[in-house]
Amino acid sequence: MGDLQKPLRPKKRTTWVDWAVQFRWILVILVVLPVSKSFDTVAWFREQWSAFKSEKRRQKEHDENVEKVIKRLKSRDPSKDGLVCTARRPWIAVGMRNVDYKRARHFEVDLNDFNQVLEIDRENMIARCEPLVNMGQITRMTVPMGLSLAVVAELDDLTVGGLINGYGIEGSSHIYGLFADTCVAYEIILADGRLVRATADNEFSDLFYAIPWSQGTLGLLVAAEIKLIEVGPYMKVTYKPARGDLQELAQAYNDSYIPRDGDQDNPEKVPDFVETMIYSETEGVTMTGRYASKDEAKRKGNKINCQGWWYKKWFYQHAQEALTRGEFVEYIPTRDYYHRHTRCLYWEGKLILPFADQFWFRYLFGWMMPPKVSFLKATQGDAIRNYYHERHVIQDMLVPSYKVGMALEFSDREFEVYPIWLCPHRLFKHPMRTQINPEPGFEYAGRPGDTPYAQMYTDVGVYYTPRCVFKGEEFDGVAAVKKMEAWMIENHCFQPQYAVSELNERDFWRMFDPTLYQRCRDKYKAVGTFMSVYYKCKKGRKTEKEVAEEEAKVTESAYADVEKPE
């Protein structure tokens, strides 16, 4: 157990920033919550108006907006206007990065009007959406129809464009893969102003496979066609307590969705939804869900939990009851289940508003929750933002599922953060090598959960303040993240790019495969027009010199000495 020993940490001197963070709830209650609720109300009316329009009218408006974007892009003077990015304010993105590239010279293209569901095609089971359609909006439209996107990210404000250009996961990803894996076509405006439709089998197939994880650096996404599935009105959720050391908890998690006979494609043996929450070094709760009919849910003796009501116990705390109650089963309305983590922002809500999980607050003010992440970011300032980078952890590690136990031990040793979220996802072996790929030879290893066409991975979500910070001890968040990234590179893992990264350019391209991405950057003339993905993701403000040198740097192939296995 020597290498698992937690480091000794000296006490930290309290500063004004610690007090500002501790009493930030005052600003959240007086400003952020009311503004968030007002914003959501306006957005709801906008959605209703959009849904009231005919598909023909929505398409006409879409075409007009596309023409505006093309005209704006063609008006750019490369000699003085800087590199292209969207006009969204930096604090609007649901992520922890500072979006520092927008603090230097750049050329903005406004995509803010691209927020409509253009078509629900029941015959072909496709939803055609603009990039700023969010998960709350699409489920409000589809679930009453008995339909849903195959992968619905849990937080309402996550957008289609962000989930495609970045990364998106849900409890159904062990079947369908990441959000981008459920897309069948992208409509992209290229650097030269051309509008193209990329699919897996047309002339732009390379672009289709390169778009995910590219952070909008290959072109401007203006629409996507996404798979729909039929769903029941309820989710039958089974909660099972798990106890043991971290390796045993990891095994209990894998056993919850991986059949012992290896029949991973059998829907009778594999649940529709899977997640696990690890509450401490020795306790966790596994949750599996299956779609259920209204008749089944309302059968005598079955319990229905309308988790979406504002006064309900926060989901992670509700699930934790399995540790004292033992295994139990309940039925949750499908849309409530999809967005079960929204109201409490997983468990981050407890830090933002320490008393918001109390019954009196939930009953009186729960209808205002959650505070929007964008407004939390807009009101925090540089000092508090840097405090969160250094004294707080919001990271996801996409890890081969057979290494989950190792990841939990690493997190316990370096971060001391609980709860931890576990969610499995398939990592498909595509015809082209994308930025993220399964381990070489996985198809021959015969590990549990793997199939010949996909390796089973797990998102290990580490979100909270480390225990040592609560105890007033030092915590070097930068050093801990650097250790995490080194461990991930060594173990063929991937770090979602919404998070704060400490990677240098060479290590970034050791983690991610640049082959197809760079080929598409060159082929579709993105170099010289759009920023590179590393430039957008790297930490720190960009100087004018860095802006001027950016495209010259990426074409020099900083990753030329990085060997990638075939």
Beta strands, then each sheet from edge to edge (+ up, - down):
strand 1: 84-86
strand 2: 107-109
strand 3: 117-121
strand 4: 126-129
strand 5: 147-149
strand 6: 183-189
strand 7: 195-198
strand 8: 220-230
strand 9: 234-243
strand 10: 273-278
strand 11: 283-292
strand 12: 328-333
strand 13: 393-400
strand 14: 420-428
strand 15: 454-464
sheet 1: 1+ 2+
sheet 2: 3+ 4- 8+ 5-
sheet 3: 3+ 4- 8+ 6- 7+
sheet 4: 12+ 9- 11+ 10- 14+ 15- 13+
end
